[in-house]
Amino acid sequence: MLKSSSLYAAIDLGSNSFHMLVVREVAGSIQIISRVKRKVRLAAGLDSNNMLSEQAMERGWQCLRLFSEHLQDIPNNQIRVVATATLRLAKNADIFVQKASEILGNTVKVIQGEEEARLIYQGVAHTTGGPDQRLVVDIGGGSTELVTGTGAKAEQLFSLEMGCVTWLERYFSDRSLTEENFAQAEKAAHAVVAPIADALKQHDWKICVGASGTVQAIQEIMIAQGMDELITLDKLQQLKYKAIQCHKLEELEIEGLTFERALVFPSGLSILIAIFEALSIDNMTLAGGALREGLVYGMLELPIEQDIRARTLRNIQRRFQVDIEQASRVSQLAEHFFLQVSKDWNLDSRCRDLLIAACMLHEIGLSVDFRKGPEHAGYLITNLDLPGFTPAQKRLLAALLRNQQGPVDLATLSQQNALPIQQAYYLCRLLRLAIIFASRRRDDTLPALRLHAESTSLTIMLPYRWLAEHPLRSENLQQEVQWQGYVNWPITLEERNSSNS
């Protein structure tokens, strides 16, 4: 039974939705106990004088009555409740805040835009992998936050008065999806971003991360349509034209877009297109967390590790009692292979990092049962929370682990969207070979190997008489040549002759 003192809760009263996150601390990270989200559309209740309607306030209070039951067993000093853009603007916000605080039994704090941006960045920094220098974009219902930072430190904080709900009411109020509506919405968003564009560009970020519902929705669409996970301006424009073809907001149907998100999707999309254009963003990935995670980690006062993925891998290895020495042995061998073929196979640092992660986790299925170990490993990775890894990267890792031995299932590798399919195939081949060659679980039995890649063909150069002297691994290797051959992944085994040994 969980002790109440181990629980922490963060509530975000946003302009479009109210969110509650309940967690407990586990091994320097957080374990999510509950997530509750309700569409309240508070911003839609603001009139031209910035007065919040009674109906909108009642929708919010009703939601908070639902949340309040979850908070009864959590100490007040382990609960944070913040309100953002709409309640910053509303002239009668004090009426809503007073009653909301009474319902929750906890103080509701209306935070300023800069503080919201700082908390969003903290949430991203604690949960999202990749390079340290980042640009974070969060499109909310009533405001949009843009933050640059390095590691744990946010350096530029901007909160802009535009959001998917306010842009819906201004530029899509007739519920028409036309080029003119989008053009007006994008032009207005450009005008809001333009004054800060040069300052943001000077940061020279290495990765752009999106932490909003709009970006989440786009990711879900891309997954449903078999695209890779990188959001680009070209993909955003494609989605815009698909929306325009639907003509009316009530008739908006795009594969992968949920009904509850459809109403504010075009307005959020128009803002994101303008941000991409104004800041010359090449691509964007989905963040692992944002405002609520920033609140929780702030209460826990946990340090931000430079390599969040490494922390995640260590925690999972401990949890499932993985043989860490063997995992490292396989990963070092796989990296050795990777360096020899990366140029010929066009594999980059993203590929390397994901290959190493798969190696470090490849034996977690043994914690369930030796039989069907790869299947168990794939299932666990699919269903575990992996801070630092995107949903698409989780699917790739699961596919690699399911295919670490035995017949190759190309379908599972083709269904992931973290990497181009051919790159996923290459990582699978290297993982499988590293596992075979490291199967003695001893460093002193690893052969001095050389790999040569030409198109999809792979040649493995072995020491003289290695195959004869290691009959079990030789047999497994010969079987592997067949398994890969069945899916048109040719492998040739060659031994150096005695005069060159």
C-alpha positions as CSV (number, residue, x, y, z in Angstrom):
1,M,0.0,0.0,0.0
2,L,1.4,3.4,-1.0
3,K,2.1,5.8,1.9
4,S,0.4,9.2,1.3
5,S,3.7,11.0,2.0
6,S,5.3,9.3,-1.0
7,L,2.8,10.9,-3.4
8,Y,3.1,14.2,-5.2
9,A,0.5,16.0,-7.4
10,A,0.7,18.8,-10.0
11,I,-2.4,20.4,-11.4
12,D,-2.3,22.7,-14.5
13,L,-5.4,24.9,-15.1
14,G,-4.8,25.6,-18.8
15,S,-6.8,27.6,-21.2
16,N,-8.0,24.6,-23.1
17,S,-7.7,21.7,-20.7
18,F,-7.2,21.0,-17.0
19,H,-4.6,18.3,-16.2
20,M,-3.6,16.5,-13.0
21,L,-0.5,14.4,-12.6
22,V,0.0,12.2,-9.5
23,V,3.4,10.5,-9.1
24,R,5.8,9.0,-6.6
25,E,9.6,9.2,-6.6
26,V,11.5,6.0,-7.6
27,A,15.2,5.8,-8.0
28,G,15.8,9.5,-8.9
29,S,12.9,9.6,-11.3
30,I,9.1,9.7,-11.1
31,Q,6.6,6.9,-11.3
32,I,3.3,8.0,-12.7
33,I,0.4,6.9,-10.5
34,S,-2.4,8.8,-12.3
35,R,-3.1,11.2,-15.1
36,V,-6.4,12.9,-15.5
37,K,-7.3,15.4,-18.3
38,R,-10.5,17.2,-19.0
39,K,-11.4,19.6,-21.8
40,V,-12.7,22.7,-20.1
41,R,-12.0,25.3,-22.8
42,L,-11.8,28.1,-20.2
43,A,-10.4,30.6,-22.8
44,A,-13.6,30.2,-24.9
45,G,-15.5,31.8,-21.9
46,L,-13.6,35.1,-22.1
47,D,-15.6,38.0,-23.6
48,S,-14.3,41.1,-25.4
49,N,-13.7,42.8,-22.0
50,N,-11.7,39.8,-20.7
51,M,-14.5,38.8,-18.3
52,L,-14.8,35.0,-17.7
53,S,-18.4,33.7,-18.1
54,E,-20.2,32.0,-15.3
55,Q,-20.7,28.9,-17.6
56,A,-16.9,28.7,-18.2
57,M,-16.1,29.0,-14.5
58,E,-18.7,26.3,-13.6
59,R,-17.1,24.0,-16.2
60,G,-13.7,24.5,-14.5
61,W,-15.1,24.1,-10.9
62,Q,-16.9,20.9,-11.9
63,C,-13.6,19.5,-13.2
64,L,-11.8,20.4,-10.0
65,R,-14.4,18.6,-7.9
66,L,-13.4,15.5,-9.9
67,F,-9.7,16.2,-9.2
68,S,-10.2,16.9,-5.5
69,E,-10.9,13.3,-4.6
70,H,-7.4,12.3,-5.8
71,L,-5.8,14.9,-3.6
72,Q,-7.4,13.9,-0.3
73,D,-4.6,11.6,0.7
74,I,-1.7,13.7,-0.4
75,P,-0.1,16.3,2.0
76,N,-0.7,19.9,0.9
77,N,3.0,20.7,0.8
78,Q,3.3,18.0,-1.9
79,I,0.6,19.5,-4.2
80,R,1.1,22.3,-6.7
81,V,-1.8,23.9,-8.5
82,V,-1.1,26.6,-11.1
83,A,-3.2,28.5,-13.6
84,T,-2.0,30.0,-16.8
85,A,-2.9,32.3,-19.7
86,T,-6.7,32.6,-19.4
87,L,-6.6,33.4,-15.7
88,R,-3.8,35.8,-16.2
89,L,-6.1,37.7,-18.6
90,A,-9.5,37.4,-16.9
91,K,-10.4,40.5,-14.9
92,N,-12.6,38.4,-12.6
93,A,-10.0,35.6,-12.2
94,D,-10.1,36.1,-8.4
95,I,-13.7,34.8,-8.2
96,F,-12.7,31.6,-10.0
97,V,-9.4,31.2,-8.1
98,Q,-11.0,31.6,-4.7
99,K,-13.6,29.0,-5.3
100,A,-11.2,26.7,-7.0
101,S,-8.8,26.8,-4.0
102,E,-11.8,26.0,-1.7
103,I,-12.7,23.0,-3.9
104,L,-9.2,21.6,-4.0
105,G,-8.3,22.5,-0.4
106,N,-5.1,23.9,-1.8
107,T,-3.9,27.4,-3.0
108,V,-4.3,28.0,-6.8
109,K,-1.4,30.2,-8.0
110,V,-1.8,32.2,-11.2
111,I,1.7,32.2,-12.6
112,Q,3.1,34.7,-15.0
113,G,4.2,33.8,-18.5
114,E,7.9,33.8,-17.8
115,E,7.4,31.4,-14.8
116,E,5.2,29.1,-17.0
117,A,8.0,29.1,-19.6
118,R,10.6,28.2,-17.0
119,L,8.5,25.4,-15.6
120,I,7.9,24.0,-19.1
121,Y,11.6,24.0,-19.8
122,Q,12.3,22.2,-16.5
123,G,9.8,19.5,-17.4
124,V,11.4,19.1,-20.8
125,A,14.9,19.0,-19.4
126,H,14.0,16.3,-16.9
127,T,12.2,14.0,-19.4
128,T,13.6,14.5,-22.9
129,G,16.8,13.1,-24.4
130,G,19.0,14.5,-27.1
131,P,21.5,17.3,-27.4
132,D,21.9,19.8,-24.5
133,Q,21.2,23.0,-26.4
134,R,17.5,23.1,-27.1
135,L,14.6,25.2,-28.2
136,V,11.3,24.3,-26.5
137,V,7.9,25.2,-28.0
138,D,4.7,24.9,-26.1
139,I,1.4,26.0,-27.8
140,G,-1.2,26.2,-25.1
141,G,-4.9,27.2,-25.3
142,G,-4.2,30.9,-24.5
143,S,-0.5,31.4,-24.8
144,T,2.6,30.0,-26.5
145,E,5.9,29.6,-24.7
146,L,9.2,29.7,-26.5
147,V,12.3,28.9,-24.4
148,T,16.0,28.3,-25.2
149,G,18.4,26.7,-22.8
150,T,21.4,24.5,-22.2
151,G,21.1,21.5,-20.0
152,A,19.2,22.3,-16.9
153,K,19.4,26.1,-17.4
154,A,16.7,28.0,-19.3
155,E,18.3,31.1,-20.9
156,Q,15.6,32.9,-22.9
157,L,12.0,32.8,-21.7
158,F,9.2,34.1,-23.8
159,S,5.4,33.8,-23.3
160,L,3.3,35.1,-26.2
161,E,-0.3,36.0,-26.1
162,M,-1.6,33.5,-28.7
163,G,-2.9,30.0,-28.3
164,C,-5.0,27.3,-30.1
165,V,-8.2,28.4,-28.4
166,T,-7.8,32.2,-28.9
167,W,-6.7,31.7,-32.5
168,L,-9.7,29.4,-33.0
169,E,-12.1,32.2,-31.9
170,R,-10.3,34.9,-33.9
171,Y,-9.5,33.2,-37.2
172,F,-11.7,30.1,-37.5
173,S,-14.8,31.5,-35.8
174,D,-16.9,30.7,-38.9
175,R,-15.7,27.1,-38.7
176,S,-14.4,27.2,-42.3
177,L,-11.1,25.6,-43.2
178,T,-9.9,27.7,-46.1
179,E,-6.6,28.9,-47.3
180,E,-7.7,32.4,-46.4
181,N,-8.4,31.4,-42.8
182,F,-5.1,29.7,-42.4
183,A,-3.2,32.6,-44.1
184,Q,-4.7,35.1,-41.7
185,A,-4.0,32.9,-38.7
186,E,-0.4,32.3,-39.8
187,K,0.2,36.0,-40.6
188,A,-1.0,37.0,-37.1
189,A,1.2,34.4,-35.5
190,H,4.2,35.6,-37.6
191,A,3.6,39.1,-36.3
192,V,3.7,37.9,-32.7
193,V,6.9,35.8,-33.1
194,A,8.8,38.3,-35.3
195,P,10.0,40.7,-32.5
196,I,11.8,37.8,-30.7
197,A,12.9,35.7,-33.7
198,D,16.4,37.1,-34.0
199,A,17.1,36.7,-30.2
200,L,16.0,33.1,-30.3
201,K,18.0,32.3,-33.4
202,Q,21.2,33.5,-31.8
203,H,21.1,30.7,-29.2
204,D,22.1,28.2,-32.0
205,W,20.1,25.3,-30.6
206,K,20.9,21.8,-31.6
207,I,17.4,20.3,-31.1
208,C,13.9,21.7,-31.2
209,V,11.3,20.1,-28.9
210,G,7.6,20.5,-28.9
211,A,5.7,20.1,-25.7
212,S,2.1,21.0,-26.6
213,G,-1.1,19.2,-27.4
214,T,-0.7,20.4,-31.0
215,V,2.6,18.6,-31.3
216,Q,1.2,15.5,-29.6
217,A,-1.6,15.4,-32.1
218,I,0.7,15.8,-35.0
219,Q,2.8,12.9,-33.7
220,E,-0.3,10.7,-33.5
221,I,-1.2,11.6,-37.0
222,M,2.3,10.8,-38.3
223,I,2.3,7.4,-36.5
224,A,-1.1,6.5,-37.9
225,Q,0.1,7.5,-41.4
226,G,3.4,5.7,-41.3
227,M,5.6,8.8,-41.3
228,D,8.9,9.0,-39.4
229,E,8.7,11.0,-36.1
230,L,10.5,14.2,-37.2
231,I,8.1,17.0,-37.6
232,T,9.1,19.2,-40.6
233,L,7.6,22.3,-42.3
234,D,6.8,20.2,-45.3
235,K,4.8,17.7,-43.2
236,L,2.9,20.6,-41.5
237,Q,2.0,22.1,-44.9
238,Q,0.7,18.7,-46.0
239,L,-1.5,18.5,-42.9
240,K,-2.8,22.0,-43.6
241,Y,-3.9,21.1,-47.1
242,K,-5.5,17.9,-45.9
243,A,-7.5,20.1,-43.4
244,I,-8.5,22.5,-46.1
245,Q,-9.8,19.7,-48.2
246,C,-12.3,19.0,-45.4
247,H,-13.8,22.5,-45.8
248,K,-15.5,22.7,-42.4
249,L,-14.2,22.2,-38.9
250,E,-17.1,19.9,-38.1
251,E,-16.1,17.7,-41.0
252,L,-12.4,17.6,-40.2
253,E,-11.2,14.0,-40.5
254,I,-7.5,13.2,-40.8
255,E,-6.2,9.7,-40.1
256,G,-4.8,9.7,-36.5
257,L,-6.5,12.9,-35.4
258,T,-8.7,12.3,-32.4
259,F,-12.2,13.8,-32.2
260,E,-11.4,15.7,-28.9
261,R,-8.4,17.4,-30.5
262,A,-10.0,18.2,-33.8
263,L,-11.6,21.5,-32.8
264,V,-8.4,23.3,-31.9
265,F,-6.1,21.4,-34.3
266,P,-6.2,23.9,-37.3
267,S,-5.6,26.9,-35.1
268,G,-2.7,25.2,-33.3
269,L,-1.3,24.0,-36.6
270,S,-1.3,27.5,-38.1
271,I,0.6,28.8,-35.1
272,L,3.2,26.0,-35.4
273,I,3.7,26.7,-39.1
274,A,4.3,30.3,-38.4
275,I,6.9,29.4,-35.7
276,F,8.7,27.0,-38.0
277,E,8.9,29.7,-40.7
278,A,9.8,32.6,-38.4
279,L,12.6,30.7,-36.6
280,S,13.8,28.6,-39.7
281,I,13.3,25.3,-37.7
282,D,14.5,22.2,-39.6
283,N,12.7,19.7,-37.6
284,M,11.0,19.1,-34.2
285,T,10.5,16.1,-31.9
286,L,8.0,15.5,-29.1
287,A,9.0,16.3,-25.5
288,G,8.6,13.7,-22.8
289,G,7.1,16.2,-20.3
290,A,6.3,19.9,-19.8
291,L,4.7,22.1,-17.2
292,R,3.3,19.4,-14.8
293,E,6.6,17.5,-14.9
294,G,8.4,20.7,-14.2
295,L,6.2,21.3,-11.1
296,V,6.7,17.8,-9.8
297,Y,10.5,17.7,-10.3
298,G,10.7,21.1,-8.6
299,M,9.0,19.7,-5.5
300,L,11.3,16.7,-5.5
301,E,14.3,18.9,-6.1
302,L,15.9,16.1,-8.2
303,P,19.0,17.1,-10.2
304,I,18.8,17.2,-14.0
305,E,21.2,14.6,-15.4
306,Q,23.0,15.5,-18.6
307,D,22.1,12.2,-20.1
308,I,18.5,11.4,-19.2
309,R,18.5,8.2,-21.4
310,A,21.5,6.8,-19.4
311,R,19.6,7.3,-16.2
312,T,16.5,5.5,-17.7
313,L,18.6,2.6,-18.9
314,R,20.3,2.2,-15.5
315,N,17.0,2.2,-13.7
316,I,15.5,-0.4,-16.0
317,Q,18.6,-2.6,-15.7
318,R,18.3,-2.5,-11.9
319,R,14.6,-3.1,-11.9
320,F,14.8,-6.2,-14.1
321,Q,18.1,-7.4,-12.7
322,V,19.9,-7.3,-16.1
323,D,23.4,-8.6,-16.3
324,I,25.0,-5.2,-16.7
325,E,28.5,-6.6,-17.6
326,Q,27.0,-8.6,-20.5
327,A,24.8,-5.7,-21.6
328,S,28.0,-3.5,-21.8
329,R,29.9,-6.3,-23.6
330,V,27.2,-6.6,-26.3
331,S,26.9,-2.8,-26.6
332,Q,30.7,-2.3,-27.0
333,L,30.8,-5.0,-29.7
334,A,27.8,-3.5,-31.5
335,E,29.4,-0.1,-31.4
336,H,32.6,-1.6,-32.8
337,F,30.6,-3.0,-35.7
338,F,28.7,0.3,-36.1
339,L,31.8,2.3,-36.5
340,Q,33.0,0.0,-39.3
341,V,29.8,0.2,-41.4
342,S,28.2,3.5,-40.4
343,K,29.6,5.4,-43.4
344,D,28.6,2.8,-46.0
345,W,25.2,2.3,-44.4
346,N,24.5,6.1,-43.7
347,L,24.0,5.6,-40.0
348,D,24.3,8.7,-37.8
349,S,24.6,9.4,-34.1
350,R,20.8,8.9,-33.6
351,C,21.2,5.4,-34.9
352,R,24.2,4.7,-32.7
353,D,22.4,5.9,-29.5
354,L,19.4,3.7,-30.2
355,L,21.5,0.7,-31.1
356,I,23.4,1.0,-27.7
357,A,20.1,1.4,-25.9
358,A,18.8,-1.8,-27.4
359,C,22.0,-3.6,-26.4
360,M,21.7,-2.4,-22.8
361,L,18.2,-3.7,-22.6
362,H,18.2,-6.8,-24.7
363,E,18.0,-9.3,-21.8
364,I,15.2,-7.7,-19.8
365,G,12.9,-10.4,-21.1
366,L,14.8,-13.0,-19.1
367,S,13.2,-11.5,-16.0
368,V,9.9,-13.0,-17.2
369,D,11.1,-16.3,-18.7
370,F,13.9,-17.6,-20.8
371,R,11.3,-19.0,-23.3
372,K,10.1,-16.2,-25.6
373,G,12.6,-13.9,-24.0
374,P,12.8,-11.5,-27.0
375,E,9.0,-11.4,-27.1
376,H,8.8,-10.5,-23.4
377,A,11.5,-7.9,-23.9
378,G,9.6,-6.2,-26.7
379,Y,6.4,-6.2,-24.6
380,L,8.1,-4.7,-21.6
381,I,9.7,-1.9,-23.6
382,T,6.4,-1.2,-25.3
383,N,4.6,-0.7,-22.0
384,L,7.3,0.8,-19.8
385,D,7.7,4.5,-19.2
386,L,11.1,5.5,-20.8
387,P,12.0,9.1,-19.9
388,G,14.3,10.5,-22.6
389,F,12.9,8.3,-25.4
390,T,10.1,9.4,-27.6
391,P,7.1,7.1,-28.3
392,A,8.6,6.4,-31.8
393,Q,11.9,5.5,-30.3
394,K,10.2,3.1,-27.8
395,R,8.5,1.3,-30.8
396,L,11.9,1.0,-32.5
397,L,13.5,-0.5,-29.4
398,A,10.7,-2.9,-28.9
399,A,10.9,-4.0,-32.6
400,L,14.7,-4.5,-32.3
401,L,14.4,-6.6,-29.1
402,R,11.6,-8.8,-30.6
403,N,14.0,-9.4,-33.5
404,Q,17.2,-10.0,-31.6
405,Q,17.3,-13.7,-32.5
406,G,15.4,-16.3,-34.6
407,P,13.5,-15.6,-37.7
408,V,13.4,-11.9,-38.7
409,D,9.9,-10.2,-38.6
410,L,10.3,-7.4,-41.1
411,A,6.7,-6.1,-40.3
412,T,7.5,-5.0,-36.8
413,L,10.6,-3.2,-38.0
414,S,8.7,-1.5,-40.8
415,Q,5.9,-0.3,-38.5
416,Q,8.2,1.8,-36.3
417,N,8.7,5.5,-37.3
418,A,11.8,6.6,-35.4
419,L,14.2,5.9,-38.3
420,P,13.9,5.2,-42.0
421,I,13.1,1.5,-42.4
422,Q,16.4,0.6,-44.0
423,Q,18.3,2.1,-41.1
424,A,16.2,0.1,-38.7
425,Y,17.1,-3.1,-40.6
426,Y,20.8,-2.3,-40.3
427,L,20.6,-1.8,-36.6
428,C,18.7,-5.1,-36.2
429,R,21.5,-6.9,-38.1
430,L,24.3,-5.4,-35.9
431,L,22.4,-6.1,-32.7
432,R,21.9,-9.8,-33.6
433,L,25.5,-10.3,-34.6
434,A,26.8,-8.6,-31.4
435,I,24.6,-10.9,-29.3
436,I,26.0,-14.0,-31.0
437,F,29.7,-13.1,-30.8
438,A,29.3,-12.1,-27.1
439,S,27.4,-15.1,-26.1
440,R,30.3,-16.7,-24.1
441,R,29.8,-13.8,-21.7
442,R,33.6,-13.3,-21.4
443,D,35.7,-10.5,-22.8
444,D,38.7,-12.7,-23.5
445,T,36.8,-14.9,-26.1
446,L,35.7,-12.0,-28.3
447,P,37.3,-12.3,-31.7
448,A,39.1,-9.6,-33.6
449,L,36.5,-8.9,-36.2
450,R,36.3,-6.7,-39.2
451,L,33.0,-5.9,-41.0
452,H,32.7,-4.6,-44.5
453,A,29.4,-3.3,-45.9
454,E,28.5,-2.9,-49.6
455,S,24.9,-1.9,-50.3
456,T,22.9,-4.5,-48.2
457,S,25.7,-7.1,-48.3
458,L,27.8,-7.7,-45.2
459,T,31.2,-9.4,-45.1
460,I,32.5,-10.6,-41.7
461,M,36.3,-11.1,-41.6
462,L,37.2,-13.7,-38.9
463,P,40.6,-14.8,-37.5
464,Y,42.2,-17.9,-39.0
465,R,40.4,-21.1,-37.9
466,W,38.0,-19.2,-35.6
467,L,35.0,-21.1,-36.8
468,A,36.5,-24.5,-36.2
469,E,37.8,-23.5,-32.8
470,H,34.4,-22.2,-31.6
471,P,31.9,-24.7,-32.8
472,L,28.8,-23.5,-30.9
473,R,29.1,-19.9,-31.9
474,S,30.0,-21.1,-35.4
475,E,26.8,-23.1,-35.6
476,N,24.8,-20.1,-34.4
477,L,26.5,-17.8,-36.8
478,Q,25.8,-20.2,-39.7
479,Q,22.2,-20.2,-38.7
480,E,22.2,-16.4,-38.5
481,V,23.5,-16.3,-42.1
482,Q,20.4,-18.3,-43.1
483,W,18.0,-16.2,-41.0
484,Q,19.3,-13.0,-42.5
485,G,19.4,-14.5,-46.0
486,Y,15.7,-15.4,-45.8
487,V,14.9,-11.6,-45.7
488,N,17.5,-10.7,-48.4
489,W,20.2,-9.5,-45.9
490,P,23.2,-11.3,-47.4
491,I,26.2,-12.2,-45.1
492,T,29.5,-13.7,-46.2
493,L,31.9,-15.2,-43.7
494,E,35.6,-15.1,-44.4
495,E,38.6,-16.2,-42.4
496,R,42.0,-14.7,-42.8
497,N,44.5,-17.3,-44.1
498,S,47.3,-18.6,-41.9
499,S,50.0,-16.5,-43.5
500,N,48.1,-13.3,-42.5
501,S,46.9,-14.4,-39.1
